[in-house]
Amino acid sequence: MADLSNSRFKKAVNFATMNFAVVSATAFVVGVMTAALFTSGYLSVFGSGLIWLVQYSDLVKIGLVVTVFLLGFTWLSDSYAYMILDLFNDGVSRRRRITTGLILLGAFAAYMALQFYLDHTGGKNRIAERIIFICLVFFAVYLIVRFSRFSTDFFQANPRRIVGDLVFMLLFMTLCGGYFGQYVKNDARFKETVYLDDRILYDAVVVLFTSDYAVFCASDGAVIVVPASRIREIRGKSQI
């Protein structure tokens, strides 16, 4: 299956080379769409109206990062997912496939139960973040299976299938944005001390920077939007 995977990847590269203009335009549109959905999912954690602060130039920059992420995700899925998917191919008995699936599902359920327990004992309210993560895992598994189980060349596949997978990928990116927003909001490593021209914000989360505005989430949960020119200094524990 590895040889087949490499063959499909080479075909994709050759197709992109021969149809560079069309592929580039499509990649640009998809990149901007995924960037917009990722950003809207992220900002919806703090306030849905914040999306209007994002400019087209910001979406293009985010789109480049998101496009690279999607290409990497597709390549990894196409190249390495067979190691797990081989456990469920037609050559494996039905009983073994069910057993393997139950083991993997049980391990994931145990991991999530542990996370919920640690959140409860630690006094943290991260239920929304955990639920989004569970949805992301199932979305990712679905996409990996779709990318890895093409029995024919991708560019000869059913157009409905391609459109359906694209829609699913866009939903996946929206969930990724929502999960990242919840993670940033809840993780103490993102707490900063923000020095404005007239006050200081302690334990604030830097939500967004644009060319004109900056958005912060204060320690009491209030969302603060200020012109970027008012920021004097930012100090904190952020590791990103």
Secondary structure by P-SEA (a helix, b strand, c coil): caaaaaaaaaaaaaaaaaaaaaaaaaaaaaaaaaaaaaaaaaaccccccccccccaaaaaaaaaaaaaaaaaaaaaaacccccccccccccccaaaaaaaaaaaaaaaaaaaaaaaaaaaaacccaaaaaaaaaaaaaaaaaaaaaacccccccccccaaaaaaaaaaaaaaaaaaaaaaaaaaacccccccccccccccccccccccccccbbbbbccccbbbbbcccccccccccccc
